[in-house]
């Protein structure tokens, strides 16, 4: 692991300002492209898309959904999740309107090229200022980039915005998982951003108790949202209205 994690107190969350990720800093398009490509490899290898697709499966099977189902992916990064949702919806013959929004303008540029044939709208901006209608809000590996107060604001916004439900897919804080990822990243020779930021992301992630606290701070009633672990090393939050 990076040497700056040697004195981390894993019993509590490390705020992003106290432990930066290289990917959060300005970088070249080539570095971002290579980093996002390796992150998609990480997601495929670690079954990172599965929890979100399982959530959508449960929605499709349990209730009548609006048509088209308007899905917003916040912080879409490389765009791989929305691409897989497009394929999922096509297999189910489910009409969807897919939108991704990310603060980094290079993310939209790269996603438009990589997934040019997919019916997805790629936007640049702050999701909390998004003015379109939304049925389902999704995020994947986003919340550990936010300060704790920002994560609470994001929960409030999702609860206010999504008419059907929302799903957070992120990591569970764990020194063991951070060490394991560090070894895997070196073995796979992933981009230097991924090798550095992966273990850091685990330190900046949340525990189930953290999520319970933040959900309460966001004004959700006990039991309204469910915190669910997913193997390997994922901790997700599910809300269906």
Buried (B, 14 or more C-beta within 10 A) or exposed (E): BBEBBEEBEBEEBBBBEEBBBBBBEEBEEEBBBBBBBBBBBBBEEBEBBBBBBBBBEBBBEEEEBEEEBBBBBBBBBBBBBBBBBBEBBEEEEBEBBBBBBBEBEBBBBBBBEBBEEBEBBBBBEEBBEBEEEBBBBBBBBBBBBBBBEBBBBBBBBBBEBBEBBBBBBBBBBBBEBBBBBBEBBEEEEBBBBBBBBBBBBBBBBBBBEBBBBBBEBBEBEEEEBEBBEBEBBBBBBBBBE
